[in-house]
Amino acid sequence: MFCKAAIESVRALPFGPGEDCVFVANDWHSALIPLIIKDVYQPRGQFKNAKVAYCIHNIAFQGRFWPESFKDMALPESTLSKLGFIDGYSKVFDEKNPLDDDEKPSDSWSGPFNKLNWMKAGILAADKVLTVSPNYAAEIGSGPDKGVELDSIIRMAGGAEGIVNGMDVTEWNPKTDKYVPVKYDRSSVFEGKAAAKAALQAEAGLPVDPSAPVFGYIGRLEEQKGVDILLAALPKIKNAQVVILGTGKAKYEQLVKSMSSKNPNFKGVVKFSAPMAHQITAGADFILVPSRCAPACGCS
């Protein structure tokens, strides 16, 4: 319904561009847009000149579902060839039931299992496949490990083109940032950075100490982002402070909370917080990016 509504909106809304337009679909949530355009609308003579670019931010999240869900999708049988997928997992994983990095199909499972894969369909139906960097574009087509079993589909589609993700220099400008208590620019960076650092320390519940280097991490709490490496290293960090902001796997959320309660120089904020993200970026001395691979949505 979401994908169909997105397509219809370009005709229904007064400011919509009409049928001759380019759709940009992102991740598995909107992966059916290119499929519906190509297999439903265009055979009817609608959206004949429309094009769809499909952007993959993180190939690990693909939208895999049991085949029984197809009857609720109101799609023609012809789409099954693009949606059809086989994996070795006896269940469907989602944000509430994630697949751990060390969890693999075991001999005791009776697979293979037929699934539907929305991302696979989006890749095959799109006019252009994009991703967040040239390096990640190469990674996801290199093999089943980095491509999470869609590497051959990426190659079949002609590969992905990487466009480097970036930061909105207006929203994140410390001279005008509404979340930075003391504004600064290149002419006042020393005084402004010191004030932003003190504000960050106070907001996070750290001792306000200008001599203590502050390390900041903003991102998901999962292995792909290297959080396990980061948390294992924290006990070895001396005479410094660390602020972690993010949500993710329950075991890492619990570990961050536990470590935060035991170490006065480590604070974890286990939630989404735009103000804190801006304060960490403006006030931290160092930004930590321990990712194992390239999908980083934004500079941090």
Phi and psi in degrees as GROMACS dihedral restraints (atoms count N, CA, C in turn):
[ dihedral_restraints ]
;  ai    aj    ak    al  type     phi  dphi    fc
    3     4     5     6     1   -59.5    20    10
    4     5     6     7     1   -46.8    20    10
    6     7     8     9     1   -66.5    20    10
    7     8     9    10     1   -40.9    20    10
    9    10    11    12     1   -65.6    20    10
   10    11    12    13     1   -38.5    20    10
   12    13    14    15     1   -64.7    20    10
   13    14    15    16     1   -38.8    20    10
   15    16    17    18     1   -62.8    20    10
   16    17    18    19     1   -39.6    20    10
   18    19    20    21     1   -67.4    20    10
   19    20    21    22     1   -48.4    20    10
   21    22    23    24     1   -65.5    20    10
   22    23    24    25     1   -26.1    20    10
   24    25    26    27     1   -61.9    20    10
   25    26    27    28     1   -29.3    20    10
   27    28    29    30     1   -70.8    20    10
   28    29    30    31     1   -19.4    20    10
   30    31    32    33     1   -96.9    20    10
   31    32    33    34     1   -30.8    20    10
   33    34    35    36     1   -86.8    20    10
   34    35    36    37     1   -35.9    20    10
   36    37    38    39     1   -76.0    20    10
   37    38    39    40     1   143.4    20    10
   39    40    41    42     1   -63.2    20    10
   40    41    42    43     1   -25.5    20    10
   42    43    44    45     1  -100.3    20    10
   43    44    45    46     1     9.0    20    10
   45    46    47    48     1   -67.8    20    10
   46    47    48    49     1   150.6    20    10
   48    49    50    51     1   -78.7    20    10
   49    50    51    52     1    -9.2    20    10
   51    52    53    54     1    86.5    20    10
   52    53    54    55     1  -174.1    20    10
   54    55    56    57     1   -71.4    20    10
   55    56    57    58     1   -29.0    20    10
   57    58    59    60     1   -85.1    20    10
   58    59    60    61     1    81.6    20    10
   60    61    62    63     1  -145.9    20    10
   61    62    63    64     1   174.5    20    10
   63    64    65    66     1  -114.5    20    10
   64    65    66    67     1   121.9    20    10
   66    67    68    69     1   -90.8    20    10
   67    68    69    70     1   141.2    20    10
   69    70    71    72     1  -116.4    20    10
   70    71    72    73     1   107.2    20    10
   72    73    74    75     1   -98.6    20    10
   73    74    75    76     1   141.3    20    10
   75    76    77    78     1  -123.1    20    10
   76    77    78    79     1   127.1    20    10
   78    79    80    81     1    58.9    20    10
   79    80    81    82     1  -172.3    20    10
   81    82    83    84     1   -69.7    20    10
   82    83    84    85     1   -25.7    20    10
   84    85    86    87     1   -61.1    20    10
   85    86    87    88     1   -33.8    20    10
   87    88    89    90     1  -116.0    20    10
   88    89    90    91     1    20.2    20    10
   90    91    92    93     1   -67.3    20    10
   91    92    93    94     1   -19.1    20    10
   93    94    95    96     1   -78.1    20    10
   94    95    96    97     1   -11.5    20    10
   96    97    98    99     1   -59.5    20    10
   97    98    99   100     1   -53.3    20    10
   99   100   101   102     1   -61.8    20    10
  100   101   102   103     1   -34.7    20    10
  102   103   104   105     1   -64.5    20    10
  103   104   105   106     1   -45.6    20    10
  105   106   107   108     1   -67.9    20    10
  106   107   108   109     1   -39.9    20    10
  108   109   110   111     1   -59.5    20    10
  109   110   111   112     1   -48.3    20    10
  111   112   113   114     1   -78.5    20    10
  112   113   114   115     1   -34.7    20    10
  114   115   116   117     1  -104.2    20    10
  115   116   117   118     1   -11.9    20    10
  117   118   119   120     1  -117.8    20    10
  118   119   120   121     1   -58.6    20    10
  120   121   122   123     1   -73.9    20    10
  121   122   123   124     1   -48.9    20    10
  123   124   125   126     1   -65.4    20    10
  124   125   126   127     1   -35.7    20    10
  126   127   128   129     1   -62.7    20    10
  127   128   129   130     1   -21.7    20    10
  129   130   131   132     1   -86.8    20    10
  130   131   132   133     1    -2.2    20    10
  132   133   134   135     1    87.1    20    10
  133   134   135   136     1    12.5    20    10
  135   136   137   138     1  -105.4    20    10
  136   137   138   139     1   152.4    20    10
  138   139   140   141     1    50.7    20    10
  139   140   141   142     1    41.0    20    10
  141   142   143   144     1   -64.0    20    10
  142   143   144   145     1   -32.1    20    10
  144   145   146   147     1  -102.5    20    10
  145   146   147   148     1     4.2    20    10
  147   148   149   150     1   -72.2    20    10
  148   149   150   151     1   145.1    20    10
  150   151   152   153     1  -122.7    20    10
  151   152   153   154     1   154.7    20    10
  153   154   155   156     1  -130.6    20    10
  154   155   156   157     1   123.2    20    10
  156   157   158   159     1   -98.9    20    10
  157   158   159   160     1   131.4    20    10
  159   160   161   162     1  -113.2    20    10
  160   161   162   163     1   120.8    20    10
  162   163   164   165     1  -108.8    20    10
  163   164   165   166     1   126.5    20    10
  165   166   167   168     1  -101.7    20    10
  166   167   168   169     1   116.3    20    10
  168   169   170   171     1   -90.9    20    10
  169   170   171   172     1   -35.7    20    10
  171   172   173   174     1  -151.2    20    10
  172   173   174   175     1   109.3    20    10
  174   175   176   177     1   -72.0    20    10
  175   176   177   178     1    -9.9    20    10
  177   178   179   180     1   -70.3    20    10
  178   179   180   181     1   -23.0    20    10
  180   181   182   183     1  -104.2    20    10
  181   182   183   184     1   101.0    20    10
  183   184   185   186     1  -111.0    20    10
  184   185   186   187     1   -14.0    20    10
  186   187   188   189     1    72.7    20    10
  187   188   189   190     1    61.6    20    10
  189   190   191   192     1   -93.0    20    10
  190   191   192   193     1   130.1    20    10
  192   193   194   195     1  -135.3    20    10
  193   194   195   196     1   161.5    20    10
  195   196   197   198     1   -70.1    20    10
  196   197   198   199     1   147.1    20    10
  198   199   200   201     1   -58.2    20    10
  199   200   201   202     1   -25.8    20    10
  201   202   203   204     1   -60.8    20    10
  202   203   204   205     1   -21.9    20    10
  204   205   206   207     1   -72.9    20    10
  205   206   207   208     1   -12.9    20    10
  207   208   209   210     1   -61.4    20    10
  208   209   210   211     1   -34.1    20    10
  210   211   212   213     1   -64.1    20    10
  211   212   213   214     1   -21.0    20    10
  213   214   215   216     1   -91.9    20    10
  214   215   216   217     1    -2.6    20    10
  216   217   218   219     1   -92.9    20    10
  217   218   219   220     1   -11.6    20    10
  219   220   221   222     1    53.4    20    10
  220   221   222   223     1    43.9    20    10
  222   223   224   225     1  -113.2    20    10
  223   224   225   226     1   153.0    20    10
  225   226   227   228     1   -68.9    20    10
  226   227   228   229     1   155.7    20    10
  228   229   230   231     1   -58.1    20    10
  229   230   231   232     1   -26.7    20    10
  231   232   233   234     1   -62.0    20    10
  232   233   234   235     1   -21.6    20    10
  234   235   236   237     1   -78.6    20    10
  235   236   237   238     1   -14.3    20    10
  237   238   239   240     1   -62.5    20    10
  238   239   240   241     1   -30.4    20    10
  240   241   242   243     1   -65.8    20    10
  241   242   243   244     1   -31.8    20    10
  243   244   245   246     1   -83.1    20    10
  244   245   246   247     1   -33.4    20    10
  246   247   248   249     1   -80.9    20    10
  247   248   249   250     1   -28.5    20    10
  249   250   251   252     1   -61.3    20    10
  250   251   252   253     1   139.4    20    10
  252   253   254   255     1  -155.2    20    10
  253   254   255   256     1   148.6    20    10
  255   256   257   258     1  -126.3    20    10
  256   257   258   259     1   130.2    20    10
  258   259   260   261     1  -136.2    20    10
  259   260   261   262     1   179.6    20    10
  261   262   263   264     1  -101.2    20    10
  262   263   264   265     1    11.2    20    10
  264   265   266   267     1   -99.5    20    10
  265   266   267   268     1   133.1    20    10
  267   268   269   270     1   -84.3    20    10
  268   269   270   271     1     7.1    20    10
  270   271   272   273     1  -144.8    20    10
  271   272   273   274     1   168.6    20    10
  273   274   275   276     1  -100.4    20    10
  274   275   276   277     1   129.0    20    10
  276   277   278   279     1   -96.0    20    10
  277   278   279   280     1   145.5    20    10
  279   280   281   282     1  -146.4    20    10
  280   281   282   283     1  -170.9    20    10
  282   283   284   285     1   -64.8    20    10
  283   284   285   286     1   -29.5    20    10
  285   286   287   288     1   -82.8    20    10
  286   287   288   289     1   -23.2    20    10
  288   289   290   291     1  -131.4    20    10
  289   290   291   292     1    71.2    20    10
  291   292   293   294     1   -76.2    20    10
  292   293   294   295     1   160.3    20    10
  294   295   296   297     1   -90.0    20    10
  295   296   297   298     1   120.2    20    10
  297   298   299   300     1   -69.6    20    10
  298   299   300   301     1   150.5    20    10
  300   301   302   303     1   -59.0    20    10
  301   302   303   304     1   -30.3    20    10
  303   304   305   306     1   -93.4    20    10
  304   305   306   307     1     8.4    20    10
  306   307   308   309     1   -95.4    20    10
  307   308   309   310     1   119.7    20    10
  309   310   311   312     1  -128.0    20    10
  310   311   312   313     1   158.3    20    10
  312   313   314   315     1   -57.4    20    10
  313   314   315   316     1   134.1    20    10
  315   316   317   318     1  -106.6    20    10
  316   317   318   319     1   162.5    20    10
  318   319   320   321     1   -63.7    20    10
  319   320   321   322     1   -22.5    20    10
  321   322   323   324     1   -76.4    20    10
  322   323   324   325     1   -16.6    20    10
  324   325   326   327     1   -80.2    20    10
  325   326   327   328     1   150.9    20    10
  327   328   329   330     1   -98.5    20    10
  328   329   330   331     1    20.1    20    10
  330   331   332   333     1   -59.0    20    10
  331   332   333   334     1  -179.0    20    10
  333   334   335   336     1   -76.3    20    10
  334   335   336   337     1   161.9    20    10
  336   337   338   339     1  -120.1    20    10
  337   338   339   340     1   132.6    20    10
  339   340   341   342     1   -77.4    20    10
  340   341   342   343     1   134.6    20    10
  342   343   344   345     1  -136.5    20    10
  343   344   345   346     1   172.0    20    10
  345   346   347   348     1  -105.7    20    10
  346   347   348   349     1   140.8    20    10
  348   349   350   351     1  -128.9    20    10
  349   350   351   352     1   105.4    20    10
  351   352   353   354     1   -64.1    20    10
  352   353   354   355     1   -40.8    20    10
  354   355   356   357     1   -64.6    20    10
  355   356   357   358     1   -40.0    20    10
  357   358   359   360     1   -57.6    20    10
  358   359   360   361     1   -45.5    20    10
  360   361   362   363     1   -63.0    20    10
  361   362   363   364     1   -40.7    20    10
  363   364   365   366     1   -62.8    20    10
  364   365   366   367     1   -41.3    20    10
  366   367   368   369     1   -62.9    20    10
  367   368   369   370     1   -46.1    20    10
  369   370   371   372     1   -71.7    20    10
  370   371   372   373     1   -29.3    20    10
  372   373   374   375     1   -91.3    20    10
  373   374   375   376     1   -18.7    20    10
  375   376   377   378     1   -71.0    20    10
  376   377   378   379     1   154.1    20    10
  378   379   380   381     1   -79.7    20    10
  379   380   381   382     1   -28.0    20    10
  381   382   383   384     1  -148.9    20    10
  382   383   384   385     1   134.7    20    10
  384   385   386   387     1  -105.9    20    10
  385   386   387   388     1   127.0    20    10
  387   388   389   390     1  -120.9    20    10
  388   389   390   391     1   160.6    20    10
  390   391   392   393     1  -151.8    20    10
  391   392   393   394     1  -175.9    20    10
  393   394   395   396     1   -84.4    20    10
  394   395   396   397     1    -7.3    20    10
  396   397   398   399     1  -165.7    20    10
  397   398   399   400     1   155.8    20    10
  399   400   401   402     1   -60.2    20    10
  400   401   402   403     1   -36.2    20    10
  402   403   404   405     1   -64.9    20    10
  403   404   405   406     1   -44.1    20    10
  405   406   407   408     1   -68.0    20    10
  406   407   408   409     1   -34.4    20    10
  408   409   410   411     1   -59.5    20    10
  409   410   411   412     1   -41.0    20    10
  411   412   413   414     1   -70.1    20    10
  412   413   414   415     1   -40.1    20    10
  414   415   416   417     1   -61.0    20    10
  415   416   417   418     1   -48.0    20    10
  417   418   419   420     1   -71.0    20    10
  418   419   420   421     1   -15.7    20    10
  420   421   422   423     1  -101.4    20    10
  421   422   423   424     1     3.4    20    10
  423   424   425   426     1   -85.0    20    10
  424   425   426   427     1   -25.5    20    10
  426   427   428   429     1   174.8    20    10
  427   428   429   430     1   170.6    20    10
  429   430   431   432     1   -65.7    20    10
  430   431   432   433     1   -23.3    20    10
  432   433   434   435     1   -68.2    20    10
  433   434   435   436     1   -56.9    20    10
  435   436   437   438     1   -77.1    20    10
  436   437   438   439     1   -28.3    20    10
  438   439   440   441     1   -89.9    20    10
  439   440   441   442     1     1.1    20    10
  441   442   443   444     1    46.1    20    10
  442   443   444   445     1    51.9    20    10
  444   445   446   447     1    71.5    20    10
  445   446   447   448     1     7.5    20    10
  447   448   449   450     1  -112.5    20    10
  448   449   450   451     1     9.9    20    10
  450   451   452   453     1   -59.9    20    10
  451   452   453   454     1   -41.2    20    10
  453   454   455   456     1   -67.9    20    10
  454   455   456   457     1   -32.9    20    10
  456   457   458   459     1   -68.9    20    10
  457   458   459   460     1   -40.4    20    10
  459   460   461   462     1   -58.3    20    10
  460   461   462   463     1   -46.7    20    10
  462   463   464   465     1   -66.2    20    10
  463   464   465   466     1   -38.8    20    10
  465   466   467   468     1   -60.6    20    10
  466   467   468   469     1   -33.9    20    10
  468   469   470   471     1   -82.1    20    10
  469   470   471   472     1     1.2    20    10
  471   472   473   474     1    94.3    20    10
  472   473   474   475     1    12.6    20    10
  474   475   476   477     1    86.9    20    10
  475   476   477   478     1   170.6    20    10
  477   478   479   480     1  -111.4    20    10
  478   479   480   481     1   150.0    20    10
  480   481   482   483     1  -103.9    20    10
  481   482   483   484     1   128.1    20    10
  483   484   485   486     1   -93.1    20    10
  484   485   486   487     1   127.6    20    10
  486   487   488   489     1  -116.4    20    10
  487   488   489   490     1   119.4    20    10
  489   490   491   492     1   -61.0    20    10
  490   491   492   493     1   126.2    20    10
  492   493   494   495     1   -66.6    20    10
  493   494   495   496     1   154.3    20    10
  495   496   497   498     1  -148.4    20    10
  496   497   498   499     1   179.9    20    10
  498   499   500   501     1  -105.3    20    10
  499   500   501   502     1   138.6    20    10
  501   502   503   504     1   -71.1    20    10
  502   503   504   505     1   107.3    20    10
  504   505   506   507     1   -71.7    20    10
  505   506   507   508     1   -11.5    20    10
  507   508   509   510     1   -84.4    20    10
  508   509   510   511     1   -49.2    20    10
  510   511   512   513     1   -65.4    20    10
  511   512   513   514     1   -34.3    20    10
  513   514   515   516     1  -103.9    20    10
  514   515   516   517     1    18.5    20    10
  516   517   518   519     1   -79.1    20    10
  517   518   519   520     1   115.3    20    10
  519   520   521   522     1   -64.2    20    10
  520   521   522   523     1   -12.8    20    10
  522   523   524   525     1   -75.2    20    10
  523   524   525   526     1   -25.7    20    10
  525   526   527   528     1  -127.4    20    10
  526   527   528   529     1    -2.8    20    10
  528   529   530   531     1   -61.1    20    10
  529   530   531   532     1   122.2    20    10
  531   532   533   534     1   -68.7    20    10
  532   533   534   535     1   -17.1    20    10
  534   535   536   537     1   -92.7    20    10
  535   536   537   538     1    -6.0    20    10
  537   538   539   540     1   -95.9    20    10
  538   539   540   541     1   117.2    20    10
  540   541   542   543     1   -65.3    20    10
  541   542   543   544     1   -36.8    20    10
  543   544   545   546     1  -118.6    20    10
  544   545   546   547     1   112.0    20    10
  546   547   548   549     1   -71.6    20    10
  547   548   549   550     1   149.9    20    10
  549   550   551   552     1  -151.9    20    10
  550   551   552   553     1   159.0    20    10
  552   553   554   555     1  -136.6    20    10
  553   554   555   556     1  -164.6    20    10
  555   556   557   558     1   -65.1    20    10
  556   557   558   559     1   -25.5    20    10
  558   559   560   561     1   -82.2    20    10
  559   560   561   562     1   -17.1    20    10
  561   562   563   564     1  -129.1    20    10
  562   563   564   565     1    25.5    20    10
  564   565   566   567     1   -64.0    20    10
  565   566   567   568     1   -35.0    20    10
  567   568   569   570     1   -68.3    20    10
  568   569   570   571     1   -47.7    20    10
  570   571   572   573     1   -69.1    20    10
  571   572   573   574     1   -42.4    20    10
  573   574   575   576     1   -67.1    20    10
  574   575   576   577     1   -42.4    20    10
  576   577   578   579     1   -64.4    20    10
  577   578   579   580     1   -39.1    20    10
  579   580   581   582     1   -63.5    20    10
  580   581   582   583     1   -41.5    20    10
  582   583   584   585     1   -67.3    20    10
  583   584   585   586     1   -40.4    20    10
  585   586   587   588     1   -66.2    20    10
  586   587   588   589     1   -36.1    20    10
  588   589   590   591     1   -66.0    20    10
  589   590   591   592     1   -45.1    20    10
  591   592   593   594     1   -62.4    20    10
  592   593   594   595     1   -40.0    20    10
  594   595   596   597     1   -65.3    20    10
  595   596   597   598     1   -39.9    20    10
  597   598   599   600     1   -63.7    20    10
  598   599   600   601     1   -46.8    20    10
  600   601   602   603     1   -58.8    20    10
  601   602   603   604     1   -44.3    20    10
  603   604   605   606     1   -66.4    20    10
  604   605   606   607     1   -43.3    20    10
  606   607   608   609     1   -65.4    20    10
  607   608   609   610     1   -38.0    20    10
  609   610   611   612     1   -80.4    20    10
  610   611   612   613     1   -13.5    20    10
  612   613   614   615     1    87.2    20    10
  613   614   615   616     1    21.4    20    10
  615   616   617   618     1   -91.4    20    10
  616   617   618   619     1   155.5    20    10
  618   619   620   621     1   -58.9    20    10
  619   620   621   622     1   132.4    20    10
  621   622   623   624     1   -79.1    20    10
  622   623   624   625     1    99.6    20    10
  624   625   626   627     1  -136.0    20    10
  625   626   627   628     1   106.2    20    10
  627   628   629   630     1   -65.2    20    10
  628   629   630   631     1   -19.5    20    10
  630   631   632   633     1   -86.5    20    10
  631   632   633   634     1   -12.4    20    10
  633   634   635   636     1   -86.5    20    10
  634   635   636   637     1   121.8    20    10
  636   637   638   639     1   -66.1    20    10
  637   638   639   640     1   138.6    20    10
  639   640   641   642     1  -111.7    20    10
  640   641   642   643     1   124.1    20    10
  642   643   644   645     1  -104.3    20    10
  643   644   645   646     1   134.2    20    10
  645   646   647   648     1  -122.4    20    10
  646   647   648   649     1   141.5    20    10
  648   649   650   651     1  -128.4    20    10
  649   650   651   652     1   131.6    20    10
  651   652   653   654     1  -128.6    20    10
  652   653   654   655     1   116.9    20    10
  654   655   656   657     1   163.9    20    10
  655   656   657   658     1  -178.6    20    10
  657   658   659   660     1   -72.2    20    10
  658   659   660   661     1   148.0    20    10
  660   661   662   663     1   -95.0    20    10
  661   662   663   664     1    86.7    20    10
  663   664   665   666     1  -157.4    20    10
  664   665   666   667     1   165.0    20    10
  666   667   668   669     1   -62.3    20    10
  667   668   669   670     1   -37.0    20    10
  669   670   671   672     1   -58.2    20    10
  670   671   672   673     1   -31.6    20    10
  672   673   674   675     1   -86.4    20    10
  673   674   675   676     1     0.1    20    10
  675   676   677   678     1    76.5    20    10
  676   677   678   679     1    18.6    20    10
  678   679   680   681     1   -66.0    20    10
  679   680   681   682     1   -33.7    20    10
  681   682   683   684     1   -62.5    20    10
  682   683   684   685     1   -38.1    20    10
  684   685   686   687     1   -65.4    20    10
  685   686   687   688     1   -44.7    20    10
  687   688   689   690     1   -62.3    20    10
  688   689   690   691     1   -47.9    20    10
  690   691   692   693     1   -67.4    20    10
  691   692   693   694     1   -33.4    20    10
  693   694   695   696     1   -67.5    20    10
  694   695   696   697     1   -28.5    20    10
  696   697   698   699     1   -85.1    20    10
  697   698   699   700     1   -20.6    20    10
  699   700   701   702     1   -56.3    20    10
  700   701   702   703     1   -43.3    20    10
  702   703   704   705     1   -60.4    20    10
  703   704   705   706     1   -19.4    20    10
  705   706   707   708     1   -87.7    20    10
  706   707   708   709     1    -9.4    20    10
  708   709   710   711     1   -82.1    20    10
  709   710   711   712     1   123.0    20    10
  711   712   713   714     1  -118.1    20    10
  712   713   714   715     1   148.7    20    10
  714   715   716   717     1    56.6    20    10
  715   716   717   718     1    37.3    20    10
  717   718   719   720     1  -150.7    20    10
  718   719   720   721     1   167.0    20    10
  720   721   722   723     1  -122.8    20    10
  721   722   723   724     1   149.1    20    10
  723   724   725   726     1  -133.8    20    10
  724   725   726   727     1   134.2    20    10
  726   727   728   729     1  -121.4    20    10
  727   728   729   730     1   125.8    20    10
  729   730   731   732     1  -116.1    20    10
  730   731   732   733     1   129.9    20    10
  732   733   734   735     1  -123.7    20    10
  733   734   735   736     1   123.4    20    10
  735   736   737   738     1   161.7    20    10
  736   737   738   739     1   171.8    20    10
  738   739   740   741     1  -130.5    20    10
  739   740   741   742     1   168.0    20    10
  741   742   743   744     1   169.0    20    10
  742   743   744   745     1  -133.7    20    10
  744   745   746   747     1   -67.4    20    10
  745   746   747   748     1   141.4    20    10
  747   748   749   750     1   -57.3    20    10
  748   749   750   751     1   -39.0    20    10
  750   751   752   753     1   -66.0    20    10
  751   752   753   754     1   -32.9    20    10
  753   754   755   756     1   -80.7    20    10
  754   755   756   757     1   -34.1    20    10
  756   757   758   759     1   -60.2    20    10
  757   758   759   760     1   -45.2    20    10
  759   760   761   762     1   -64.9    20    10
  760   761   762   763     1   -39.4    20    10
  762   763   764   765     1   -66.7    20    10
  763   764   765   766     1   -40.9    20    10
  765   766   767   768     1   -62.1    20    10
  766   767   768   769     1   -45.0    20    10
  768   769   770   771     1   -62.7    20    10
  769   770   771   772     1   -42.6    20    10
  771   772   773   774     1   -64.1    20    10
  772   773   774   775     1   -46.8    20    10
  774   775   776   777     1   -66.3    20    10
  775   776   777   778     1   -33.9    20    10
  777   778   779   780     1   -64.8    20    10
  778   779   780   781     1   -34.6    20    10
  780   781   782   783     1   -76.8    20    10
  781   782   783   784     1   -17.1    20    10
  783   784   785   786     1  -102.5    20    10
  784   785   786   787     1   -20.5    20    10
  786   787   788   789     1  -123.0    20    10
  787   788   789   790     1   114.7    20    10
  789   790   791   792     1   -66.3    20    10
  790   791   792   793     1   -16.8    20    10
  792   793   794   795     1   -98.6    20    10
  793   794   795   796     1     9.9    20    10
  795   796   797   798     1  -130.4    20    10
  796   797   798   799     1   127.0    20    10
  798   799   800   801     1  -130.5    20    10
  799   800   801   802     1   131.1    20    10
  801   802   803   804     1  -114.0    20    10
  802   803   804   805     1   132.2    20    10
  804   805   806   807     1  -113.1    20    10
  805   806   807   808     1    98.6    20    10
  807   808   809   810     1   -92.9    20    10
  808   809   810   811     1    77.3    20    10
  810   811   812   813     1  -172.1    20    10
  811   812   813   814     1   171.8    20    10
  813   814   815   816     1   -88.4    20    10
  814   815   816   817     1   127.0    20    10
  816   817   818   819     1  -147.3    20    10
  817   818   819   820     1   105.4    20    10
  819   820   821   822     1   -62.4    20    10
  820   821   822   823     1   -44.0    20    10
  822   823   824   825     1   -58.1    20    10
  823   824   825   826     1   -43.8    20    10
  825   826   827   828     1   -66.3    20    10
  826   827   828   829     1   -37.8    20    10
  828   829   830   831     1   -59.6    20    10
  829   830   831   832     1   -42.6    20    10
  831   832   833   834     1   -67.8    20    10
  832   833   834   835     1   -39.9    20    10
  834   835   836   837     1   -67.8    20    10
  835   836   837   838     1   -37.3    20    10
  837   838   839   840     1   -64.8    20    10
  838   839   840   841     1   -45.7    20    10
  840   841   842   843     1   -62.4    20    10
  841   842   843   844     1   -39.5    20    10
  843   844   845   846     1   -78.6    20    10
  844   845   846   847     1   -32.8    20    10
  846   847   848   849     1  -106.0    20    10
  847   848   849   850     1   -22.5    20    10
  849   850   851   852     1   -70.7    20    10
  850   851   852   853     1   147.8    20    10
  852   853   854   855     1   -78.5    20    10
  853   854   855   856     1   -30.9    20    10
  855   856   857   858     1  -138.2    20    10
  856   857   858   859     1   141.4    20    10
  858   859   860   861     1  -106.8    20    10
  859   860   861   862     1   126.6    20    10
  861   862   863   864     1   -92.2    20    10
  862   863   864   865     1   129.1    20    10
  864   865   866   867     1  -134.1    20    10
  865   866   867   868     1    79.2    20    10
  867   868   869   870     1   -87.2    20    10
  868   869   870   871     1    23.0    20    10
  870   871   872   873     1   -57.0    20    10
  871   872   873   874     1   142.2    20    10
  873   874   875   876     1   -78.7    20    10
  874   875   876   877     1   -26.6    20    10
  876   877   878   879     1  -145.2    20    10
  877   878   879   880     1  -175.4    20    10
  879   880   881   882     1   -80.6    20    10
  880   881   882   883     1   -19.2    20    10
  882   883   884   885     1   -68.2    20    10
  883   884   885   886     1    96.2    20    10
  885   886   887   888     1  -124.3    20    10
  886   887   888   889     1   110.7    20    10
  888   889   890   891     1   -82.3    20    10
  889   890   891   892     1    89.4    20    10
  891   892   893   894     1   111.6    20    10
  892   893   894   895     1   173.9    20    10
  894   895   896   897     1   -69.9    20    10
  895   896   897   898     1   -27.5    20    10
